[in-house]
Amino acid sequence: MTPRTAPRTALLALAELLAWWGALALLWLVLITSVDTLERIVGAGAAAVGALLARAGRRAVTWR
């Protein structure tokens, strides 16, 4: 990996994590019945963990 590709790779990883997080957080909000502050906090945390696991799983399958 050259020094020029490192920032691009980091940006792509961040974009992937944000995309996963957004999709999972939206799914959480769709599936719950009441939307209060605690539910949003729990949903954001669960979506963050899910995004990390989804990225790790995709990397394990594509071997990058």
N, C-alpha and C positions, 0 to 999 in steps of 0.2 A: 504494500500500500504506500503510495507516495504521499508526501505532506499535503499536496493539493486535494487529494481525494478524501482525506480524513474529515474536513469540515462538511463536505457534501454528504458523506456517509452518515455523519452525526445528524445532519438536518433531515435526511431521509428516515432515519430511525425515529427521530422526534415526530416527524409527520405521521409515520405509521402508528406510533403510540397514541397520538392525539386523535387519529381517525378511529382507532379501536375504542378509545375512551369515549368519544362522542357517540358512537353507535351503541355501545353498551349502556351508557348513561341514558340515552333516549329510550332504549328498550326497558330499562328499569322504570322510568317515568311512565311508560305506557302500561306496564303491568301492575303498578301499585294503584290502590284506590284513593288514598289520601296523600296529598302533597303538602307536607309541612317541612319545617326546617330540618328536623332530625332525619326525615326520610331522604331529603336531598343530600345531606352529609353522608349518610350510610350508602346511598346510591353512588355518590361520587367516589367513595373509597372502594366499594365493590367493583365499580367500573375500572378504577385504576389497577387493582389487582388483576382483574380479568384481562385488561389490555397488556399488562406485562406477561401474563401467561400465554396469551394469544400470540404475541410477538415471539416469545421463546419457542412455542410450538411450531410456528411457521418457519423459524430459523432451523429448527431441528429437522424438519421435513425437507426443506430446500437446501440444507447443508451450506449455508453462507456464513 
